[in-house]
């Protein structure tokens, strides 16, 4: 009998528990206290710090890339945004990557300010974020080498073929041919029109911990071919805006 007959199918419910479906009174109280405290702190910020963009965006980008081991300093990011790129290919690509982060972040901020932000957990939005992040990227940034293989990443596309299966340390994400189903499940579970305010505000924090399913590969699905966090942090930012959760400086 074929081995496949004995293999348990990958079910999209694997990402559960995805969120707090029914916060207890104690959790709701903590959320209310945290929301009030964050709002108070936010009002104390200098106006320049509180506004989207500017130094805050540079620092968000710097630390997001630093987490991934990409040390692109703020002054190098500013130079990239001004079109002043390093002659060395590796440094130049890091500058392009950081500049893309700033630009995508700014576009999401504008959509939020205009009230035009799409559902931030939707497949369409997550694919858009990834596509915008890597638009105009040089070929070297779209080429992934792993396990003796070389794969070209398509901006804004899920993993879908067996050769695009990935592993992150000891974590074995979903098979590429199951990513679409997992992401549809993720989209359904994080529909804000079905959540109360307390649940919506709690989700940006839990989303970072439990079922990070965005295009750049959240902890369960890793839906993108390039397994990184950079494209997903702007998506998280969209989630926070859509949830109505107060920002402090990020």
Order of alpha helices (4+ residues) and beta strands (2+ residues): alpha-alpha-alpha-alpha-alpha-alpha-alpha-beta-beta-alpha-alpha-alpha
